[in-house]
Amino acid sequence: MGNRVLITGATGCMGAAACKSLAAKGVPVLMACRNLKKAEDVRADILRSIPAADLQIRQLDLSSMASVQAFADGIQKGDVSAVFHNAGVISRNYRLTQDGLENTFSVNYFGPMLLTLLLLPKLPQDARIVSMVSLSCRYVTLSERDLRPAAEDFSQLGSYARSKRALLSFSLELARRYPELRVNLADPGIVATDIIDLGHWYDPLTDVIFKPFCKKPLAGVQPALRAMEATDGPRYYVGKGSKAIPGRYIDPDLDARIWKASESIINKYVDSSSRRESGGSDRL
C-alpha cells in the first residue's frame, strides 16, 4: 500500500473529485470513509472511467477517537506519503460525541489532529499534509475555551468556522514543530456541495438561487491538489494560486496555546511512544 495519498471524507463531493483526479495521474489513493457502502460506490464509479485506478478503502469515523486510533493502528510505516484532511461537517444541532466532544469540532479538528499525531511516526520525514480550511475563518476569533463549546455557544456556521480556524492554527503550529514536513492550507471557496445544506426551510431556494453560482466540486478541490504537489510550505492555496499565510492568521502564541489545550483534551488517545519527536528526524 506504499506511497499512497490518504484522503479523509473521500465519499464527499470534493473528496471523490480528489480521488478521481489523483487516480487519473496514476497516484494510488487510500480512501478514508465513514460509510463503506458509499465508498464502494465512489470507487466503482471512478473505475468505470479509470479502470487502472488504484483505490483502497478503509473505515474512518472522525467523530470517534477510538475509530481514529484503530485506523492509525492499521497504517504501517511507508504505507502513506501524504495526508489530505478533506472531511468536514456543519452540524445542524449541538451534539456531543461519545468522547464528550462537540461533533463539529470532533470531525473538523480533533479527529484530524489526533490522526496526524498518530501517523507522524509512520510518514516520510518530508510528508505532505494538506488541511482544507475555509474562508469563514476570517470572520471568527479563536481561544482555548472555543474548543469545548457549551450548548449556548453553538451555531451551525459559527462552530464550523471556529473548528476550521482551529485546524488552521494546528497546521501552522505543526509546521513550526516539524519543519521537515510540507504542511499547507487549501481554501476551496464556496462550493456547491451537500455541506451547505443546513436543514432549513429555505434550502430548496438556495439550490435554485445560490448553488448555480458556486464552484463545482472539481474546481473547489484544485487548490488542495496543487498544495499536495508543493515542495515547500506552509502556504495558503486559494483560487488558481497560492500566497503566504495571511497576516490575520499569524499568531504563534495563540497556535502554541491551542496546541497545548488540544493536547490536554486528546492526550488519553495518544501513546507518547508512538509520536515523532519535533524539530528533527529522530523518532521516539
C-alpha positions in Angstrom: 0.0 0.0 0.0 3.1 2.2 -0.1 3.3 5.9 -1.2 -0.5 6.4 -1.1 -2.3 9.7 -0.6 -4.7 9.4 2.3 -7.9 11.4 1.7 -10.4 11.7 4.5 -14.1 12.2 3.6 -13.4 10.5 0.3 -17.1 9.9 -0.4 -18.0 13.6 -0.3 -18.2 15.7 -3.5 -14.7 17.2 -3.2 -13.2 14.0 -1.7 -14.5 12.0 -4.6 -13.2 14.6 -7.1 -9.8 14.5 -5.4 -9.7 10.7 -5.6 -10.6 10.7 -9.3 -8.1 13.5 -10.2 -5.2 11.7 -8.5 -6.2 8.3 -9.9 -6.2 9.8 -13.4 -2.5 10.7 -12.7 -1.7 7.2 -11.6 -1.4 8.2 -7.9 -2.5 5.4 -5.5 -5.1 6.6 -3.0 -6.3 5.4 0.4 -9.9 6.4 0.8 -10.7 7.0 4.5 -14.5 7.0 4.8 -17.2 6.6 7.5 -19.7 4.9 5.1 -18.1 1.9 3.4 -21.1 1.4 1.1 -20.8 4.9 -0.3 -17.0 4.4 -0.6 -17.5 1.3 -2.7 -19.9 3.2 -4.9 -17.5 6.1 -5.4 -14.7 3.6 -6.2 -16.8 1.7 -8.7 -17.8 5.0 -10.4 -14.1 6.0 -10.7 -13.1 2.6 -12.0 -15.7 2.8 -14.8 -13.8 5.8 -16.3 -10.3 4.9 -15.0 -10.0 1.1 -14.9 -6.4 1.2 -13.7 -7.2 3.4 -10.7 -5.5 2.1 -7.5 -8.0 2.9 -4.8 -8.1 1.2 -1.4 -10.8 1.8 1.2 -10.7 1.8 5.0 -13.2 2.9 7.5 -12.6 6.1 9.5 -15.1 8.0 11.6 -13.6 11.3 12.8 -16.4 11.7 15.3 -14.9 8.7 17.2 -11.4 8.9 18.7 -11.5 5.1 19.0 -12.1 4.9 15.3 -9.2 7.3 14.6 -6.9 5.2 16.8 -8.0 1.9 15.1 -7.4 3.5 11.7 -4.0 4.7 12.6 -3.0 1.4 14.1 -3.7 -0.2 10.8 -1.3 2.0 8.9 2.2 0.7 8.6 5.4 2.8 8.2 5.8 3.6 4.5 2.1 3.0 3.6 1.2 6.6 3.2 3.2 9.6 1.9 0.6 12.4 2.0 -2.5 13.2 4.1 -5.3 15.4 2.8 -7.6 16.4 5.7 -10.6 16.9 3.5 -13.5 15.7 5.7 -15.7 18.3 7.2 -19.2 18.7 8.6 -21.6 21.6 9.5 -23.6 20.0 12.4 -27.2 21.0 12.3 -27.6 20.9 16.1 -25.4 20.8 19.2 -24.4 17.3 19.9 -21.7 15.6 21.9 -19.9 12.6 20.6 -19.2 9.5 22.8 -15.9 11.1 23.7 -17.7 14.2 25.0 -16.6 16.4 22.2 -18.9 18.7 20.2 -19.5 16.9 17.0 -18.3 19.7 14.6 -15.0 20.1 16.4 -14.5 16.4 16.6 -14.9 15.8 12.9 -13.3 19.0 11.7 -10.5 19.4 14.2 -9.8 16.9 17.0 -10.1 13.9 14.7 -7.7 15.3 12.1 -5.3 16.4 14.8 -5.3 13.0 16.5 -4.9 11.3 13.2 -1.9 13.4 12.3 -0.2 12.9 15.6 -0.7 9.1 15.4 0.5 8.9 11.8 3.6 11.1 12.1 6.0 8.2 13.1 4.8 6.3 10.0 5.1 9.0 7.5 8.2 10.1 5.5 10.1 12.9 7.1 9.0 15.2 4.3 5.4 14.0 4.1 2.8 16.3 2.6 0.0 17.3 4.9 -2.8 19.5 3.5 -5.7 20.8 5.5 -8.9 22.0 3.9 -9.8 25.3 5.7 -12.5 27.8 4.9 -12.9 31.4 4.0 -15.2 31.6 7.1 -12.1 31.5 9.3 -11.6 35.2 8.7 -14.9 36.1 10.4 -14.2 34.4 13.8 -11.8 34.6 16.7 -10.4 31.6 18.5 -9.5 30.8 22.1 -8.9 27.7 24.2 -12.5 28.0 25.5 -13.9 27.6 22.0 -12.5 24.1 21.7 -15.2 22.7 24.1 -18.2 24.9 23.4 -21.3 24.7 25.6 -24.8 24.3 24.0 -25.4 28.1 24.3 -22.2 28.8 22.3 -23.2 26.6 19.4 -24.3 27.9 16.0 -24.1 26.0 12.7 -21.8 28.4 10.8 -20.0 29.9 13.8 -19.0 26.5 15.2 -18.0 25.3 11.8 -15.8 28.4 11.2 -14.1 28.1 14.6 -13.4 24.4 14.1 -11.8 25.2 10.8 -9.9 28.1 12.4 -8.6 25.6 15.0 -7.4 23.3 12.2 -5.7 26.2 10.6 -3.9 27.0 13.9 -2.9 23.4 14.4 -1.5 23.2 10.9 0.7 26.3 11.4 2.0 25.0 14.7 2.6 21.6 13.1 4.8 23.3 10.5 6.8 25.0 13.2 7.3 21.9 15.3 8.1 19.7 12.3 9.8 22.0 9.8 10.8 19.0 7.6 7.1 18.3 6.8 5.4 20.0 3.8 2.3 21.5 5.6 -0.1 23.6 3.5 -3.6 25.0 3.7 -6.2 24.9 1.0 -9.3 27.2 0.8 -11.8 25.9 -1.7 -14.0 29.0 -1.7 -17.8 28.4 -1.8 -18.5 25.1 -3.4 -21.9 23.5 -4.3 -21.8 20.5 -2.0 -24.2 18.9 0.4 -22.3 20.6 3.3 -24.0 23.9 2.6 -27.4 22.3 3.1 -28.1 23.5 6.6 -31.5 21.8 7.2 -33.5 25.0 6.9 -36.8 25.6 5.1 -35.0 27.8 2.5 -32.5 25.1 1.4 -34.6 24.3 -1.7 -34.4 28.0 -2.6 -30.6 28.1 -2.2 -30.4 25.1 -4.6 -32.1 27.2 -7.3 -30.8 30.7 -6.5 -27.4 30.2 -4.8 -25.8 26.9 -5.8 -25.7 27.5 -9.5 -23.2 30.4 -8.8 -21.0 28.3 -6.5 -17.9 26.4 -7.7 -18.3 22.8 -8.8 -16.5 20.3 -6.5 -13.7 19.6 -9.1 -12.9 23.3 -9.1 -13.2 23.6 -5.4 -10.6 20.8 -4.8 -8.0 22.2 -7.1 -6.2 24.3 -4.5 -5.8 21.2 -2.3 -4.5 19.2 -5.3 -1.9 21.8 -6.0 -1.0 22.0 -2.4 -0.3 18.3 -2.3 2.3 18.8 -5.1 4.1 21.6 -3.2 7.8 21.3 -2.3 7.6 23.9 0.5 5.2 25.4 3.0 3.3 26.5 4.8 1.4 28.5 2.2 -2.3 29.3 1.6 -3.6 27.8 -1.6 -6.7 29.5 -2.9 -8.2 30.1 -6.4 -5.6 29.4 -9.1 -2.6 30.3 -7.0 -1.0 30.4 -3.6 0.2 33.0 -1.2 1.9 33.5 2.1 -0.2 32.7 5.1 -2.5 35.8 5.6 -1.3 38.1 8.4 -4.6 37.8 10.2 -3.7 34.2 11.0 -0.1 34.7 12.1 -0.2 34.3 15.9 2.4 31.8 17.1 1.5 32.4 20.7 -2.2 31.5 20.0 -1.2 28.5 18.0 1.0 27.2 20.8 -1.8 27.7 23.3 -4.4 26.0 21.1 -2.0 23.0 20.6 -1.4 22.7 24.3 -5.1 22.9 25.2 -6.0 20.5 22.4 -3.3 18.0 23.6 -4.7 18.1 27.1 -8.1 17.1 25.6 -6.9 14.2 23.3 -3.8 13.1 25.3 -5.5 10.0 26.6 -5.9 8.8 23.0 -2.2 9.3 22.1 0.5 6.9 23.2 3.6 9.2 23.6 5.8 6.3 22.5 4.2 6.5 19.1 5.0 10.1 18.4 7.7 11.6 16.2 10.0 14.0 18.1 9.6 17.5 16.8 12.4 19.6 15.4 14.4 16.9 13.7 14.5 13.5 12.2 14.7 11.4 15.4 11.7 9.4 16.4 10.7 8.4 19.9 
